[in-house]
């Protein structure tokens, strides 16, 4: 079974890397970009065939290691 964890900064948290990307896109002539927020994606393979157990395992991993829940949000998708 596969899962994907998407981690992003919470609203109101300064994102200097996103701002740098936004500036670079503008300097490269890419028009229409209002703002950029960067994040990270983890693709995880799980041994369990039980979707609920797999989701609980991945959420535990995100809470303990993959996301800093003080400043980041995360979303878990169990892909099957």
N, CA, C and O atoms as CSV, one atom per row, in Angstrom:
chain,resi,resn,atom,element,x,y,z
A,1,UNK,N,N,0.845,-1.168,0.000
A,1,UNK,CA,C,0.000,0.000,0.000
A,1,UNK,C,C,0.893,1.234,0.000
A,1,UNK,O,O,1.967,1.236,0.601
A,2,UNK,N,N,0.438,2.277,-0.678
A,2,UNK,CA,C,1.221,3.508,-0.755
A,2,UNK,C,C,0.455,4.655,-0.123
A,2,UNK,O,O,-0.776,4.686,-0.128
A,3,UNK,N,N,1.211,5.596,0.422
A,3,UNK,CA,C,0.628,6.794,1.016
A,3,UNK,C,C,1.475,7.994,0.633
A,3,UNK,O,O,2.661,7.874,0.325
A,4,UNK,N,N,0.843,9.134,0.660
A,4,UNK,CA,C,1.546,10.390,0.385
A,4,UNK,C,C,1.243,11.366,1.518
A,4,UNK,O,O,0.088,11.561,1.896
A,5,UNK,N,N,2.303,11.977,2.054
A,5,UNK,CA,C,2.170,12.999,3.088
A,5,UNK,C,C,2.654,14.309,2.474
A,5,UNK,O,O,3.790,14.410,2.010
A,6,UNK,N,N,1.779,15.307,2.479
A,6,UNK,CA,C,2.117,16.630,1.973
A,6,UNK,C,C,2.210,17.572,3.163
A,6,UNK,O,O,1.254,17.721,3.924
A,7,UNK,N,N,3.363,18.206,3.320
A,7,UNK,CA,C,3.615,19.089,4.459
A,7,UNK,C,C,3.776,20.512,3.931
A,7,UNK,O,O,4.553,20.761,3.009
A,8,UNK,N,N,3.025,21.447,4.532
A,8,UNK,CA,C,3.116,22.855,4.149
A,8,UNK,C,C,3.180,23.720,5.406
A,8,UNK,O,O,2.742,23.310,6.481
A,9,UNK,N,N,3.725,24.904,5.252
A,9,UNK,CA,C,3.763,25.837,6.372
A,9,UNK,C,C,2.353,26.349,6.661
A,9,UNK,O,O,1.553,26.542,5.745
A,10,UNK,N,N,2.063,26.564,7.927
A,10,UNK,CA,C,0.770,27.129,8.313
A,10,UNK,C,C,0.674,28.561,7.804
A,10,UNK,O,O,1.686,29.237,7.615
A,11,UNK,N,N,-0.562,29.013,7.584
A,11,UNK,CA,C,-0.775,30.412,7.193
A,11,UNK,C,C,-0.217,31.322,8.275
A,11,UNK,O,O,-0.345,31.035,9.465
A,12,UNK,N,N,0.394,32.406,7.862
A,12,UNK,CA,C,0.971,33.348,8.799
A,12,UNK,C,C,2.424,33.067,9.144
A,12,UNK,O,O,3.079,33.906,9.763
A,13,UNK,N,N,2.939,31.913,8.760
A,13,UNK,CA,C,4.352,31.583,8.996
A,13,UNK,C,C,5.163,32.078,7.800
A,13,UNK,O,O,4.841,31.763,6.654
A,14,UNK,N,N,6.194,32.837,8.065
A,14,UNK,CA,C,7.052,33.367,7.015
A,14,UNK,C,C,7.674,32.228,6.209
A,14,UNK,O,O,8.158,31.246,6.771
A,15,UNK,N,N,7.654,32.376,4.886
A,15,UNK,CA,C,8.191,31.354,3.984
A,15,UNK,C,C,9.262,31.986,3.087
A,15,UNK,O,O,8.976,32.330,1.939
A,16,UNK,N,N,10.494,32.145,3.596
A,16,UNK,CA,C,11.526,32.805,2.797
A,16,UNK,C,C,11.878,32.045,1.523
A,16,UNK,O,O,12.200,32.665,0.510
A,17,UNK,N,N,11.824,30.716,1.553
A,17,UNK,CA,C,12.130,29.959,0.337
A,17,UNK,C,C,11.044,30.186,-0.716
A,17,UNK,O,O,11.347,30.321,-1.901
A,18,UNK,N,N,9.802,30.229,-0.292
A,18,UNK,CA,C,8.714,30.527,-1.225
A,18,UNK,C,C,8.869,31.905,-1.841
A,18,UNK,O,O,8.650,32.083,-3.039
A,19,UNK,N,N,9.247,32.880,-1.025
A,19,UNK,CA,C,9.476,34.242,-1.532
A,19,UNK,C,C,10.628,34.272,-2.529
A,19,UNK,O,O,10.558,34.974,-3.538
A,20,UNK,N,N,11.696,33.506,-2.250
A,20,UNK,CA,C,12.838,33.452,-3.176
A,20,UNK,C,C,12.415,32.836,-4.505
A,20,UNK,O,O,12.817,33.314,-5.566
A,21,UNK,N,N,11.607,31.779,-4.454
A,21,UNK,CA,C,11.120,31.148,-5.678
A,21,UNK,C,C,10.237,32.121,-6.445
A,21,UNK,O,O,10.350,32.240,-7.665
A,22,UNK,N,N,9.365,32.809,-5.737
A,22,UNK,CA,C,8.495,33.806,-6.368
A,22,UNK,C,C,9.323,34.869,-7.092
A,22,UNK,O,O,9.030,35.212,-8.237
A,23,UNK,N,N,10.352,35.388,-6.428
A,23,UNK,CA,C,11.212,36.395,-7.047
A,23,UNK,C,C,11.950,35.845,-8.262
A,23,UNK,O,O,12.087,36.533,-9.273
A,24,UNK,N,N,12.423,34.609,-8.164
A,24,UNK,CA,C,13.137,33.997,-9.286
A,24,UNK,C,C,12.213,33.810,-10.487
A,24,UNK,O,O,12.612,34.058,-11.625
A,25,UNK,N,N,10.991,33.379,-10.237
A,25,UNK,CA,C,10.037,33.211,-11.339
A,25,UNK,C,C,9.770,34.537,-12.033
A,25,UNK,O,O,9.725,34.607,-13.261
A,26,UNK,N,N,9.591,35.590,-11.238
A,26,UNK,CA,C,9.356,36.915,-11.822
A,26,UNK,C,C,10.561,37.384,-12.629
A,26,UNK,O,O,10.404,37.966,-13.702
A,27,UNK,N,N,11.768,37.130,-12.113
A,27,UNK,CA,C,12.966,37.563,-12.837
A,27,UNK,C,C,13.185,36.749,-14.114
A,27,UNK,O,O,13.865,37.204,-15.033
A,28,UNK,N,N,12.611,35.551,-14.171
A,28,UNK,CA,C,12.693,34.725,-15.377
A,28,UNK,C,C,11.592,35.058,-16.381
A,28,UNK,O,O,11.508,34.449,-17.447
A,29,UNK,N,N,10.753,36.025,-16.033
A,29,UNK,CA,C,9.710,36.457,-16.954
A,29,UNK,C,C,8.432,35.654,-16.884
A,29,UNK,O,O,7.597,35.740,-17.785
A,30,UNK,N,N,8.262,34.872,-15.829
A,30,UNK,CA,C,7.019,34.111,-15.663
A,30,UNK,C,C,5.986,35.063,-15.065
A,30,UNK,O,O,6.117,35.492,-13.919
A,31,UNK,N,N,4.964,35.388,-15.846
A,31,UNK,CA,C,3.955,36.356,-15.416
A,31,UNK,C,C,2.765,35.660,-14.760
A,31,UNK,O,O,2.522,34.474,-14.984
A,32,UNK,N,N,2.036,36.407,-13.958
A,32,UNK,CA,C,0.797,35.922,-13.379
A,32,UNK,C,C,0.950,35.186,-12.062
A,32,UNK,O,O,-0.034,34.661,-11.541
A,33,UNK,N,N,2.153,35.131,-11.509
A,33,UNK,CA,C,2.368,34.460,-10.227
A,33,UNK,C,C,2.107,35.471,-9.112
A,33,UNK,O,O,2.816,36.471,-8.997
A,34,UNK,N,N,1.093,35.210,-8.296
A,34,UNK,CA,C,0.757,36.131,-7.205
A,34,UNK,C,C,1.640,35.859,-5.987
A,34,UNK,O,O,2.173,36.792,-5.386
A,35,UNK,N,N,1.794,34.585,-5.623
A,35,UNK,CA,C,2.652,34.229,-4.498
A,35,UNK,C,C,3.003,32.743,-4.581
A,35,UNK,O,O,2.333,31.965,-5.260
A,36,UNK,N,N,4.061,32.375,-3.877
A,36,UNK,CA,C,4.519,30.982,-3.850
A,36,UNK,C,C,4.731,30.586,-2.399
A,36,UNK,O,O,5.358,31.318,-1.634
A,37,UNK,N,N,4.206,29.423,-2.022
A,37,UNK,CA,C,4.476,28.801,-0.731
A,37,UNK,C,C,5.059,27.433,-1.037
A,37,UNK,O,O,4.474,26.675,-1.810
A,38,UNK,N,N,6.181,27.107,-0.457
A,38,UNK,CA,C,6.813,25.818,-0.736
A,38,UNK,C,C,6.475,24.832,0.365
A,38,UNK,O,O,6.079,25.215,1.466
A,39,UNK,N,N,6.637,23.565,0.053
A,39,UNK,CA,C,6.376,22.506,1.020
A,39,UNK,C,C,7.207,21.287,0.670
A,39,UNK,O,O,8.182,21.373,-0.076
A,40,UNK,N,N,6.809,20.161,1.216
A,40,UNK,CA,C,7.520,18.919,0.919
A,40,UNK,C,C,6.513,17.778,0.821
A,40,UNK,O,O,5.450,17.806,1.441
A,41,UNK,N,N,6.878,16.778,0.028
A,41,UNK,CA,C,6.018,15.615,-0.194
A,41,UNK,C,C,6.815,14.353,0.114
A,41,UNK,O,O,7.958,14.204,-0.317
A,42,UNK,N,N,6.196,13.449,0.864
A,42,UNK,CA,C,6.799,12.154,1.182
A,42,UNK,C,C,5.915,11.070,0.593
A,42,UNK,O,O,4.728,11.003,0.910
A,43,UNK,N,N,6.471,10.222,-0.255
A,43,UNK,CA,C,5.780,9.036,-0.759
A,43,UNK,C,C,6.278,7.849,0.036
A,43,UNK,O,O,7.477,7.572,0.072
A,44,UNK,N,N,5.355,7.150,0.673
A,44,UNK,CA,C,5.708,6.102,1.622
A,44,UNK,C,C,5.020,4.797,1.222
A,44,UNK,O,O,3.834,4.788,0.894
A,45,UNK,N,N,5.762,3.710,1.252
A,45,UNK,CA,C,5.174,2.381,1.053
A,45,UNK,C,C,4.962,1.741,2.413
A,45,UNK,O,O,5.841,1.777,3.274
A,46,UNK,N,N,3.779,1.153,2.596
A,46,UNK,CA,C,3.393,0.570,3.867
A,46,UNK,C,C,3.154,-0.920,3.670
A,46,UNK,O,O,2.557,-1.338,2.677
A,47,UNK,N,N,3.622,-1.712,4.616
A,47,UNK,CA,C,3.470,-3.165,4.524
A,47,UNK,C,C,2.041,-3.615,4.780
A,47,UNK,O,O,1.608,-4.629,4.233
A,48,UNK,N,N,1.298,-2.876,5.604
A,48,UNK,CA,C,-0.059,-3.278,5.975
A,48,UNK,C,C,-1.012,-3.202,4.787
A,48,UNK,O,O,-0.896,-2.311,3.946
A,49,UNK,N,N,-1.950,-4.140,4.725
A,49,UNK,CA,C,-2.985,-4.111,3.699
A,49,UNK,C,C,-4.258,-3.465,4.208
A,49,UNK,O,O,-5.203,-3.278,3.442
A,50,UNK,N,N,-4.302,-3.120,5.492
A,50,UNK,CA,C,-5.466,-2.499,6.131
A,50,UNK,C,C,-5.354,-0.984,5.978
A,50,UNK,O,O,-4.436,-0.374,6.526
A,51,UNK,N,N,-6.279,-0.375,5.236
A,51,UNK,CA,C,-6.198,1.053,4.929
A,51,UNK,C,C,-6.231,1.917,6.191
A,51,UNK,O,O,-5.460,2.871,6.302
A,52,UNK,N,N,-7.102,1.601,7.133
A,52,UNK,CA,C,-7.209,2.386,8.365
A,52,UNK,C,C,-5.922,2.300,9.186
A,52,UNK,O,O,-5.463,3.305,9.728
A,53,UNK,N,N,-5.345,1.110,9.279
A,53,UNK,CA,C,-4.096,0.939,10.027
A,53,UNK,C,C,-2.952,1.667,9.326
A,53,UNK,O,O,-2.113,2.287,9.980
A,54,UNK,N,N,-2.920,1.591,8.005
A,54,UNK,CA,C,-1.884,2.283,7.238
A,54,UNK,C,C,-1.972,3.789,7.449
A,54,UNK,O,O,-0.956,4.457,7.641
A,55,UNK,N,N,-3.192,4.317,7.412
A,55,UNK,CA,C,-3.368,5.757,7.615
A,55,UNK,C,C,-2.921,6.166,9.013
A,55,UNK,O,O,-2.269,7.198,9.175
A,56,UNK,N,N,-3.265,5.369,10.026
A,56,UNK,CA,C,-2.851,5.670,11.394
A,56,UNK,C,C,-1.336,5.634,11.531
A,56,UNK,O,O,-0.757,6.472,12.223
A,57,UNK,N,N,-0.690,4.677,10.882
A,57,UNK,CA,C,0.771,4.566,10.930
A,57,UNK,C,C,1.433,5.788,10.303
A,57,UNK,O,O,2.387,6.337,10.855
A,58,UNK,N,N,0.927,6.209,9.154
A,58,UNK,CA,C,1.518,7.354,8.456
A,58,UNK,C,C,1.259,8.643,9.230
A,58,UNK,O,O,2.133,9.508,9.293
A,59,UNK,N,N,0.078,8.782,9.818
A,59,UNK,CA,C,-0.198,9.969,10.639
A,59,UNK,C,C,0.746,10.036,11.833
A,59,UNK,O,O,1.223,11.112,12.195
A,60,UNK,N,N,1.014,8.886,12.443
A,60,UNK,CA,C,1.957,8.852,13.564
A,60,UNK,C,C,3.349,9.275,13.109
A,60,UNK,O,O,4.043,10.000,13.822
A,61,UNK,N,N,3.760,8.823,11.921
A,61,UNK,CA,C,5.066,9.208,11.374
A,61,UNK,C,C,5.124,10.706,11.119
A,61,UNK,O,O,6.136,11.350,11.395
A,62,UNK,N,N,4.037,11.259,10.593
A,62,UNK,CA,C,4.002,12.702,10.316
A,62,UNK,C,C,4.053,13.497,11.611
A,62,UNK,O,O,4.775,14.490,11.701
A,63,UNK,N,N,3.292,13.068,12.619
A,63,UNK,CA,C,3.289,13.773,13.907
A,63,UNK,C,C,4.647,13.721,14.597
A,63,UNK,O,O,5.077,14.699,15.209
A,64,UNK,N,N,5.314,12.585,14.498
A,64,UNK,CA,C,6.567,12.394,15.233
A,64,UNK,C,C,7.792,12.917,14.512
A,64,UNK,O,O,8.748,13.346,15.158
A,65,UNK,N,N,7.786,12.891,13.166
A,65,UNK,CA,C,9.023,13.205,12.447
A,65,UNK,C,C,8.844,14.064,11.201
A,65,UNK,O,O,9.598,15.016,11.003
A,66,UNK,N,N,7.881,13.754,10.372
A,66,UNK,CA,C,7.831,14.367,9.051
A,66,UNK,C,C,7.410,15.831,9.067
A,66,UNK,O,O,7.814,16.600,8.195
A,67,UNK,N,N,6.607,16.223,10.044
A,67,UNK,CA,C,6.129,17.610,10.113
A,67,UNK,C,C,6.421,18.196,11.484
A,67,UNK,O,O,6.328,17.509,12.502
A,68,UNK,N,N,6.771,19.461,11.496
A,68,UNK,CA,C,6.875,20.214,12.745
A,68,UNK,C,C,5.495,20.834,12.952
A,68,UNK,O,O,5.197,21.889,12.392
A,69,UNK,N,N,4.659,20.186,13.748
A,69,UNK,CA,C,3.256,20.583,13.849
A,69,UNK,C,C,3.039,21.945,14.513
A,69,UNK,O,O,1.915,22.446,14.535
A,70,UNK,N,N,4.091,22.541,15.049
A,70,UNK,CA,C,3.976,23.896,15.595
A,70,UNK,C,C,3.822,24.895,14.445
A,70,UNK,O,O,3.048,25.847,14.549
A,71,UNK,N,N,4.559,24.680,13.351
A,71,UNK,CA,C,4.541,25.641,12.248
A,71,UNK,C,C,4.063,25.045,10.922
A,71,UNK,O,O,3.909,25.772,9.940
A,72,UNK,N,N,3.827,23.732,10.883
A,72,UNK,CA,C,3.456,23.083,9.623
A,72,UNK,C,C,2.146,22.308,9.764
A,72,UNK,O,O,1.822,21.776,10.826
A,73,UNK,N,N,1.411,22.266,8.660
A,73,UNK,CA,C,0.253,21.385,8.523
A,73,UNK,C,C,0.670,20.211,7.647
A,73,UNK,O,O,1.631,20.306,6.883
A,74,UNK,N,N,-0.057,19.104,7.761
A,74,UNK,CA,C,0.194,17.999,6.846
A,74,UNK,C,C,-1.119,17.359,6.440
A,74,UNK,O,O,-2.124,17.447,7.146
A,75,UNK,N,N,-1.084,16.711,5.279
A,75,UNK,CA,C,-2.231,15.981,4.756
A,75,UNK,C,C,-1.758,14.585,4.379
A,75,UNK,O,O,-0.729,14.434,3.720
A,76,UNK,N,N,-2.498,13.568,4.791
A,76,UNK,CA,C,-2.173,12.177,4.492
A,76,UNK,C,C,-3.179,11.645,3.487
A,76,UNK,O,O,-4.388,11.787,3.670
A,77,UNK,N,N,-2.675,11.031,2.423
A,77,UNK,CA,C,-3.517,10.357,1.444
A,77,UNK,C,C,-3.028,8.919,1.342
A,77,UNK,O,O,-1.865,8.681,1.019
A,78,UNK,N,N,-3.907,7.962,1.614
A,78,UNK,CA,C,-3.568,6.558,1.410
A,78,UNK,C,C,-4.035,6.227,-0.009
A,78,UNK,O,O,-5.224,6.307,-0.316
A,79,UNK,N,N,-3.087,5.855,-0.864
A,79,UNK,CA,C,-3.342,5.697,-2.283
A,79,UNK,C,C,-3.727,4.282,-2.660
A,79,UNK,O,O,-4.192,4.052,-3.776
A,80,UNK,N,N,-3.552,3.354,-1.785
A,80,UNK,CA,C,-3.931,1.972,-2.076
A,80,UNK,C,C,-2.779,1.110,-2.518
A,80,UNK,O,O,-2.964,-0.075,-2.794
